[in-house]
Amino acid sequence: MDFKEIEGARKILGLGETATMREIRESYRNLVLESHPDRAGEGKSAASERFREITAAYEVLVSYDSSYRYSFRKDDLQDGPEAGMDEDFLKNYFDGWITDPGNEGKQSP
């Protein structure tokens, strides 16, 4: 898998240069619903090809995401996008995420 393949997949799904996995899934779901061959009427052949193209693009991005190595090292978190966040914030975020996944790091009242 190379940049050109990932870039093509991103464009097929109508994504910007950055996207969360949730945004990738939402775009995929919306596009396959729009182009599903059973909804195409007379243009089933074209819809079927578009459906396969969208699915292949989604699979490329999911494969890329699943092979990405995330770092949970303290140094990387401090130097990464969260560099401006203090240790207490990160501790509270991750503690909430681990103990209450549905709460997504938000503090309970």
C-alpha positions in Angstrom: 0.0 0.0 0.0 1.4 3.4 -1.0 0.4 7.0 -0.7 -1.2 7.1 -4.1 -3.5 4.2 -3.2 -4.5 5.8 0.1 -5.0 9.2 -1.5 -7.2 7.7 -4.2 -9.3 5.8 -1.6 -9.6 9.0 0.5 -10.9 10.9 -2.5 -13.4 8.2 -3.5 -14.9 8.3 0.0 -15.0 12.1 -0.2 -12.7 12.6 2.9 -10.4 15.5 3.7 -6.7 15.1 4.4 -7.5 14.0 7.9 -10.4 11.9 9.1 -11.3 9.8 12.1 -12.3 6.2 11.8 -15.9 7.3 12.6 -15.8 9.8 9.7 -14.5 7.1 7.4 -17.2 4.6 8.4 -20.0 7.3 8.0 -18.8 8.3 4.6 -18.6 4.7 3.5 -22.1 3.8 4.8 -23.6 6.9 3.2 -22.0 6.2 -0.2 -22.8 2.5 -0.3 -26.5 3.3 0.5 -26.6 5.8 -2.3 -25.0 3.5 -4.9 -26.3 0.1 -3.8 -27.3 -1.8 -6.9 -30.7 -2.7 -5.4 -31.5 1.0 -5.3 -30.2 1.8 -8.8 -33.2 1.0 -10.9 -32.0 0.8 -14.5 -28.4 1.6 -13.9 -27.5 -1.5 -11.9 -24.3 -2.2 -13.7 -22.9 1.3 -13.1 -24.1 1.2 -9.5 -22.6 -2.2 -9.0 -19.2 -0.9 -10.2 -19.4 2.2 -8.0 -20.4 0.0 -5.1 -17.3 -2.1 -5.6 -15.1 1.0 -6.0 -16.4 2.4 -2.7 -16.0 -0.8 -0.8 -12.4 -1.3 -2.1 -11.5 2.3 -1.0 -12.9 1.6 2.4 -10.9 -1.6 2.7 -7.7 0.3 1.8 -8.3 2.9 4.5 -9.3 0.3 7.1 -6.2 -1.8 6.3 -4.0 1.3 6.6 -5.5 2.2 9.9 -5.2 -1.3 11.3 -1.5 -1.4 10.4 -0.8 2.0 12.0 1.3 1.7 15.1 -0.1 4.0 17.8 2.3 5.2 20.6 1.1 5.4 24.2 4.4 6.4 25.6 4.4 9.3 27.9 7.1 11.2 25.8 5.1 10.8 22.6 1.9 12.0 24.2 3.7 15.0 25.6 5.4 15.8 22.3 2.3 15.0 20.1 -0.9 17.0 19.5 -1.7 16.9 23.2 1.6 18.6 24.1 -0.2 21.6 25.6 -2.3 19.3 27.9 -1.1 18.7 31.4 -0.5 15.3 32.9 -3.7 15.5 35.1 -5.8 16.1 32.0 -4.4 13.0 30.3 -4.7 10.9 33.4 -8.4 11.9 33.8 -9.1 11.3 30.1 -7.5 7.9 30.0 -8.8 6.8 33.4 -12.3 7.7 32.3 -11.8 6.0 28.9 -10.7 2.8 30.5 -13.1 2.7 33.4 -16.2 4.0 31.5 -15.8 3.7 27.7 -19.3 5.1 27.0 -18.3 8.3 28.9 -15.3 8.9 26.6 -13.2 10.7 29.2 -15.8 13.1 30.3 -15.9 13.7 34.0 -19.0 12.4 35.8 -21.0 15.1 37.8 
